[in-house]
Amino acid sequence: MRITKVKYLNDYKLEIVFYNKETIVFDFERFLKKSTHKSNRKYLDKDKFKTVELVSGFLSWNDGEMEISGEWIWNEYYTPNDVTIRAIEASRKGKVTKTKNLADLFRKLNR
C-alpha cells in the first residue's frame, strides 16, 4: 500500500493517506518502545519523531535512517487484534447477536 501523504498530529501519531484515499491515524508509540534497534528507539524523542518525511511512498526519518513502508503500516493497522477475534468468535457462537455500538459489544464480551 503506497502512502501519498503524511501529517504529524501529536505525540507519536501520524495521519497517513494511502493511494486509495483511505486515511488512518497510526500511533507509533508501541512500535518505538518495543523496537530493539537503537537507531529506531531514538525517535522516542518527539522532536526527532516529528521530522518524518514521505519519500517514494515510505515514511522516512533522517534521510532513511528509519524507514517504514505503507504495506507494513496497512497490515499492522488492519490485522485483527484479540478483541476483534473474540467478537467474531462470539458472534459465530450466537453469544452476541445484536449490538448498538462497539462499547456495547465489549461489555457483552467481558461478562
Buried (B, 14 or more C-beta within 10 A) or exposed (E): BEBBEBEBEEEBBBEBBBEEEEEEEBBBEEBBEEBEEEEBBBBBEEEBBBEBEBEEBBBBBBEEEBBBBBBBBBEEBEEEEEEEEBBEEBBEEEEBEEBEEEEEBEEBBEE
